[in-house]
Amino acid sequence: MSVEVKVPAVGESISSGVVSVWHKKSGERVSAGDPLFTLETDKVSTEINAEEDGVLQTLVAEGAEVKIGDVVATIEKGDGAKTEKKAEAPEKKSDVQKPVPPKESAVLSPAARRIVTEEKLDPQEIRGSGKGGRVMKSDAIAAAENRAAPPKTAPPAEKAQDDHAEEPAAAAQPESGRFTRKKMSPLRRKIAAQLVMAQHTAAILTTFNECDMTAVQEMRAKSQDAFTKKNGLKLGFMSFFIKAAVEGLKAVPSINSRIEGEDFIQNNYYDIGVAVGTERGLVVPVVRDANKKTFAELERDIADFATKAREGKMKIEDLQGGGFTISNGGVYGSLLSTPILNPPQSGILGMHTIQKRPVAIKDEVAIRPMMYLALSYDHRAVDGKEAVTFLVTVKQCIEDPKKLPIDF
C-alpha cells in the first residue's frame, strides 16, 4: 500500500512553490519524521517531512514548480523488500543494461516527462536506459545537454580551405557560452514584485545624517565580557539601533504607520523588522514588542533569525507584520545608500559601514568612527520635518547611549 506525499499548505496566500532539493533519494527507505524535501515559496523555505515509514518514490525533479496539493512522491508502506528485489533483478541478468530506443508506446518517468516538456525535446529521439526502454531523468538531461552543446570544431584541413570564412564562426559563440538562463526563484520573484510595488505606490523620499559611534563602541567594549558571560551571546550594534529606533518612533509616531486606501493607520506597538541577507535573497523577520525587550533578548532574537535564515527554516509568522524596518548594508561595506520601503510600512532606517573620518569637535579636527544613516519614508504619511526629527533622535541616542534604557 502506498501513501501519497502532497505539497502542504504552508501559509495564507501561498499557492505554489519549488521543490528546491530532495533530502531522500527515490527508492530510499524513510521513517516518519524524516525530512523528504525542501519547499521554497515566495516567502519562506520549509522542510516537508515523511508521515509514514516506507520506501520513497519521487515523482517530480528538483527545481520543479508545484502547486499546493500536488502529489510529488509516494511512500510504499512496509519494509520495501519487494521494491528492492525488483530493482536488483536487472543487475543479476546483466551488470550494464544497454539503452534501447523507446517505442511509440514507451513510458517516460515523471521526472523525465517534465524535462522533456520544459526543454521541448522529442521523446522518440531519446534512448531510454530504464526497463523496457523507459526514459529516465538522466536520459532526458543527457539529451538536453547534447542538444545545447556547441558544434565540434572543424578539422585543421578543413579550416585551411577558407581562412576568411572562419572568422564569423569564431566570433559567434553559442548562447550557452555567452549567458545562462534560469527561472527566478519564488522568493526572488516576490522580492522583485515588492520593490516595484513600493516604487509605484509610495512617495519615497530619503533624508541623511551621520552619527559618531565612539560612545557606543566604548560602552560595548566595556560591557562585552560581562554581557557574554551572563547571556551566552555577544552584544552587537543592532540592539542599540533597535532601541534608538523605538525612541525615534515614540518621538515621531507618524513614521510608525501605514496607508491603506484612504485610511491612515497608526500603529501603537513597536514591531521592528530586521533585514537579513541570505543566498536566496533578502528576508525581513520581525522583532516583536522591541520596546519591552532587553538588550539580551533583542540580540537573541537577531541571532535566532540569522540562523533560521541561513538554514532556510524561517516561518511565515516570523515575517508577518512589522511597523518599521532596519537594514544594515554596512556589514557588506556599503558607505551610503537609499533603502527602499518595505510595504506597507512608512519608514526604513539604513545603517552603513563604520569608517574613521576627520570631523570637527569643538573647533578641533579629530578622527572619529562615523556612520552615515539614511531614512527613507513615505512622504504621503510623513512630513520632512518629522523624518529629520526621527533621524536626529536616533543620532542623539547613539552618540549618547545613556539616553537609552540600558539594562546590562
C-alpha positions in Angstrom: 0.0 0.0 0.0 1.4 3.4 -1.0 0.8 6.8 0.6 0.8 10.0 -1.4 3.1 12.8 -0.4 1.4 16.1 -1.2 2.5 19.6 -1.1 1.0 21.0 2.1 -0.4 24.5 2.7 2.4 26.5 4.3 0.7 29.8 4.8 -2.1 32.1 3.6 -1.8 33.5 0.0 0.8 30.9 -0.9 -0.4 28.8 -3.8 2.8 27.3 -5.2 6.4 26.6 -4.6 9.6 25.0 -5.9 11.0 21.6 -4.8 14.5 23.0 -4.3 16.1 19.8 -3.0 15.2 16.2 -2.2 16.8 15.1 1.1 16.0 11.5 0.3 16.5 9.7 -3.0 13.9 7.7 -4.9 14.0 4.1 -3.7 15.5 5.0 -0.3 13.8 3.9 2.9 12.4 6.7 5.1 10.9 6.9 8.6 8.1 9.1 9.8 9.5 12.5 10.7 12.4 12.3 8.2 12.8 15.4 6.0 11.9 14.5 2.5 12.3 17.7 0.5 12.6 21.5 0.9 9.7 23.6 -0.5 10.8 27.1 -1.4 8.0 29.6 -1.7 7.9 33.3 -2.3 8.2 33.9 1.4 10.0 31.1 3.2 11.7 27.7 2.6 10.1 24.8 4.5 11.2 21.2 5.1 8.5 18.7 4.4 8.7 15.6 6.5 7.6 12.0 5.9 4.3 11.0 7.7 4.8 7.2 7.3 7.6 4.6 7.3 8.3 3.0 3.9 10.2 3.3 0.6 10.2 6.7 -1.1 9.4 7.1 -4.8 9.8 10.6 -6.1 7.6 11.9 -8.9 9.0 15.3 -9.6 12.5 16.6 -10.1 14.5 19.1 -8.1 13.7 22.6 -9.3 10.2 21.7 -10.4 7.5 24.2 -9.6 4.5 22.6 -7.8 1.1 23.8 -6.5 -0.3 23.3 -3.1 -2.0 19.8 -3.0 0.1 18.3 -5.8 1.4 14.8 -5.3 5.2 14.9 -5.5 6.1 11.4 -4.2 4.7 8.2 -2.8 5.8 6.1 0.2 5.4 2.4 -0.2 4.5 1.1 3.3 6.3 -1.9 4.7 9.9 -2.9 4.6 10.2 -2.2 0.9 11.6 -5.7 0.2 9.6 -6.2 -2.9 10.7 -2.9 -4.4 14.3 -3.5 -3.6 14.2 -7.0 -5.2 12.7 -5.7 -8.3 15.4 -3.0 -8.5 18.1 -5.7 -8.1 16.7 -8.1 -10.6 18.1 -6.5 -13.8 21.6 -6.4 -12.3 21.6 -10.3 -12.0 21.0 -10.6 -15.7 23.5 -8.0 -16.8 25.8 -5.7 -15.0 25.1 -2.9 -17.5 21.8 -2.7 -19.2 22.1 -1.5 -22.8 19.9 1.6 -23.6 17.2 0.9 -26.1 15.3 3.5 -28.1 11.7 3.9 -26.7 8.9 2.6 -28.8 6.0 4.7 -29.7 4.2 3.5 -26.6 7.2 3.8 -24.3 6.6 5.4 -20.9 8.6 8.4 -19.7 9.3 8.7 -16.0 7.5 11.7 -14.3 10.9 13.5 -13.9 11.9 12.8 -17.5 8.5 13.9 -18.8 8.8 17.3 -17.0 12.3 17.8 -18.5 11.1 16.8 -22.0 8.2 19.3 -21.7 10.4 22.2 -20.4 13.2 21.6 -22.9 10.8 20.8 -25.8 12.6 17.6 -26.6 11.4 14.8 -28.9 11.0 11.7 -26.7 11.3 9.5 -29.8 14.9 10.7 -30.2 15.9 9.8 -26.6 17.4 6.4 -25.9 15.9 5.1 -22.7 18.1 3.3 -20.2 15.2 2.1 -18.0 13.4 -1.2 -18.0 11.7 -1.8 -21.4 13.2 1.3 -22.8 11.7 3.6 -20.2 13.2 7.1 -20.5 14.6 8.1 -17.1 15.5 11.5 -15.8 19.2 11.0 -16.6 18.4 10.2 -20.2 16.4 13.4 -20.6 19.1 15.5 -19.0 21.7 14.0 -21.3 19.6 14.7 -24.3 19.1 18.3 -23.3 22.8 18.8 -22.7 23.7 17.2 -26.0 21.4 19.5 -27.8 22.8 22.5 -26.1 26.5 21.5 -26.7 28.4 23.7 -29.1 29.2 22.2 -32.5 32.6 20.5 -32.7 35.5 22.5 -34.3 36.3 21.6 -37.9 39.5 19.6 -38.5 42.6 21.7 -39.4 42.5 20.5 -43.0 39.0 22.0 -43.5 39.9 25.2 -41.7 42.8 25.8 -44.2 40.4 25.8 -47.1 38.9 29.2 -46.3 40.5 31.3 -43.6 38.2 34.3 -44.1 35.0 32.2 -43.7 36.3 31.0 -40.3 36.2 34.5 -38.7 32.5 34.9 -38.4 32.1 31.5 -36.9 34.7 32.2 -34.3 33.0 35.5 -33.3 29.6 33.9 -33.0 29.6 32.0 -29.8 26.7 29.7 -28.8 24.1 31.1 -26.4 25.1 28.6 -23.7 28.6 30.0 -23.7 27.6 33.7 -23.5 24.9 33.6 -20.8 22.9 31.3 -18.6 19.2 31.4 -18.4 17.2 30.1 -15.4 14.0 30.8 -13.7 13.9 33.2 -10.8 13.1 31.6 -7.5 9.7 32.3 -5.9 11.5 34.3 -3.2 13.4 36.4 -5.7 10.2 37.0 -7.8 8.4 38.1 -4.6 11.2 40.5 -3.7 11.2 42.0 -7.2 7.4 42.5 -7.1 7.5 44.1 -3.6 10.3 46.5 -4.6 8.5 47.6 -7.8 5.2 48.0 -5.9 6.9 50.2 -3.3 8.3 52.4 -6.0 5.0 52.7 -7.8 2.6 53.1 -4.8 4.6 55.3 -2.3 6.1 58.7 -2.5 9.5 57.7 -1.3 12.0 60.3 -0.1 15.3 59.8 1.7 17.0 62.0 4.3 20.5 61.5 5.6 22.6 62.2 8.7 25.7 60.8 10.4 26.5 59.6 13.9 29.6 59.3 15.9 30.0 55.7 17.1 32.6 56.4 19.7 30.3 56.2 22.8 28.6 53.1 21.7 31.9 51.4 20.8 33.3 52.3 24.2 30.2 51.1 26.1 30.1 47.9 24.0 33.8 47.1 24.6 33.5 47.8 28.3 30.4 45.6 28.8 31.2 42.8 26.3 32.8 40.3 28.7 30.2 40.6 31.4 27.3 40.6 28.8 28.7 37.5 27.1 29.3 35.7 30.4 25.8 36.5 31.7 23.8 35.8 28.5 25.8 33.4 26.4 25.9 35.7 23.4 27.8 38.8 22.2 26.5 42.4 22.4 26.2 43.8 18.9 25.4 47.2 17.5 21.9 46.2 16.1 20.3 46.1 19.5 21.4 49.7 20.1 19.9 50.8 16.8 16.6 49.0 17.5 16.4 50.7 20.9 17.2 54.1 19.3 14.7 53.5 16.5 12.0 52.8 19.1 12.8 56.1 20.8 12.6 57.8 17.4 9.2 56.2 16.7 7.9 57.4 20.1 9.1 60.9 19.3 7.6 60.8 15.7 4.6 58.4 15.8 3.6 59.1 12.2 6.6 57.0 10.9 5.1 54.0 12.8 2.2 53.9 10.4 0.8 52.7 7.1 -1.7 53.9 4.5 -4.4 51.6 3.3 -6.5 53.1 0.6 -7.8 56.4 2.0 -7.2 55.3 5.6 -4.2 56.3 7.8 -3.4 53.5 10.3 -1.3 54.4 13.3 0.5 51.5 15.0 0.5 51.6 18.8 3.1 48.8 19.0 6.8 48.6 18.2 7.5 45.6 16.0 10.8 46.2 14.2 11.8 44.3 11.1 15.5 43.5 10.7 16.6 42.8 7.1 18.7 39.6 6.8 20.5 38.7 3.6 20.6 35.0 2.5 21.8 33.1 -0.5 18.2 33.0 -1.8 17.6 36.7 -1.2 16.6 39.3 1.4 14.1 38.4 4.2 12.8 40.7 6.9 12.0 38.8 10.2 10.2 40.9 12.8 11.3 41.5 16.4 8.0 41.7 18.3 7.5 44.3 21.0 11.0 45.7 20.8 10.2 48.4 23.3 9.6 45.7 26.0 12.7 43.6 25.4 16.1 43.8 27.0 19.3 44.1 25.0 20.0 40.4 25.6 16.5 39.4 24.3 17.0 41.6 21.2 20.4 40.1 20.5 19.0 36.5 21.0 16.1 37.2 18.6 18.5 38.6 16.0 20.9 35.6 16.3 18.0 33.2 16.0 16.7 34.9 12.9 20.1 34.8 11.3 20.4 31.1 12.0 16.9 30.3 10.6 17.6 32.4 7.5 20.9 30.6 6.8 19.3 27.1 7.3 16.1 28.0 5.4 13.9 27.4 8.4 12.2 30.8 8.6 8.5 30.5 9.3 5.7 32.6 7.9 4.8 34.1 11.2 8.4 35.3 11.6 8.0 37.6 8.6 4.4 38.9 9.1 3.6 42.3 10.5 6.2 44.8 11.4 5.7 48.6 11.6 9.3 49.7 10.7 12.4 48.2 9.2 16.1 48.5 9.8 18.6 47.4 7.1 22.3 47.2 7.7 24.2 47.5 4.5 27.3 48.3 6.4 28.0 44.6 7.0 28.8 44.4 3.3 30.8 47.6 3.2 28.2 50.0 2.0 29.1 53.6 2.8 25.8 55.2 1.7 22.5 54.1 0.2 18.9 54.9 -0.2 16.9 52.0 1.2 13.5 51.1 -0.4 10.4 50.9 1.8 9.1 47.5 2.9 5.4 47.9 2.0 3.1 48.8 3.6 5.4 50.4 6.1 6.1 54.1 6.0 9.7 54.1 7.1 13.0 52.2 6.9 16.4 53.1 8.5 19.5 52.3 6.6 22.7 51.6 8.6 26.1 51.8 6.9 29.7 50.8 7.4 31.7 52.5 10.3 34.5 54.5 8.9 37.1 56.6 10.6 36.9 60.2 9.3 38.2 63.6 10.3 35.4 65.6 12.0 35.2 68.9 13.8 34.8 68.5 17.6 34.7 71.8 19.5 36.5 73.7 16.7 39.2 71.0 16.5 39.7 68.3 14.0 39.5 64.8 15.4 39.4 61.3 13.9 36.2 59.5 14.9 34.4 56.3 13.8 31.5 57.7 11.8 28.4 56.0 10.3 26.1 57.5 7.7 22.4 57.0 8.4 19.6 57.1 5.9 15.9 57.2 6.5 13.6 56.5 3.5 10.0 57.4 4.2 6.6 57.6 2.6 6.0 61.4 2.1 2.3 60.8 1.9 2.3 59.8 5.6 5.4 61.6 6.9 6.4 65.2 6.5 10.1 66.2 6.0 10.3 67.8 9.4 9.1 64.6 11.1 11.6 62.5 9.1 14.5 64.7 10.1 13.3 64.8 13.8 13.3 61.0 13.8 16.8 60.7 12.4 18.2 63.3 14.8 16.7 61.4 17.7 18.4 58.2 16.5 21.7 60.1 16.1 21.4 61.5 19.7 20.6 58.1 21.2 23.6 56.5 19.5 26.1 59.3 20.3 24.8 59.4 24.0 23.6 55.8 24.6 22.8 56.7 28.3 19.6 58.1 26.8 18.6 54.6 26.0 17.1 52.2 28.6 20.4 50.4 29.2 19.8 47.1 31.2 23.3 45.4 31.2 
